[in-house]
Amino acid sequence: MLQKIIFSLIICIFCWNTGFSQEEEKEKKKKKDKTEEGVLTLESQTIDPLSPARAAFYSAVLPGLGQAYNKKYWKIPIVYAALGTGVYFVVDNQQKYDRYRDAYKLRISGRPDEFDGTGDNPNISDDGLIRAQDIYKKNRDLALFITIGLYALNIIEANVDAHLDDKAFNRNLSWKPSLYVNPVNNQTVAGLNFKFDF
């Protein structure tokens, strides 16, 4: 119990510190130069094609580092909260699995265990101990699988965010809901209009 509290406090302190250290992201504006003939041209900008790969590598080495590389500091506490929660459930289910496994081993060897029903101990049968082991082992494996998925999602998010920050990508994406009349049966249908300017 004390380990869980200490672990939770460490995560909270880390998230608290990163929350105060983030800076507001500066707005990027595209400047246009007017030439003598009145033609508008975009100011030349450099594009780093390795930026997405670098962000993904940083996130693979240390979760959240790719988000820091992309200057999205507010995402770092989310990454650590997700991974910390997953690790917490893996460790918790492993401890419960070990507890029931040790009790079952003691019972098989003929020694008293914490679930033998003597004194204040609860009475759990041999089949109950085996079922508890199976349940906590499945829960541990599921939590481990989800934690690995969250780690991969952290890497993918850093890569995609670095791609979206590319200067060649125009952010003129708009959508609006609208109603249309179907020409086949003259019924009104709802739809969405997506407009992407590039």
Buried (B, 14 or more C-beta within 10 A) or exposed (E): EEEEEEBEEEBEEBBEEBEEEBEEEEEEEEEEEEEEEEEEEEEEEEEEEEBBEBBBBBBBEEBBBBBBBBEBBEBBBBBBBBBBBBBBBBBBBBEBBEBBBEBBEBBEEEEEBBBBEEEEEEEBEEEBBEEBBEBBBEBBEEBBEBBEEBBEBBBEBBBBBBBEBEEEEEEEEEEEEEEEEEEEEEEEEEEEEEEEEE
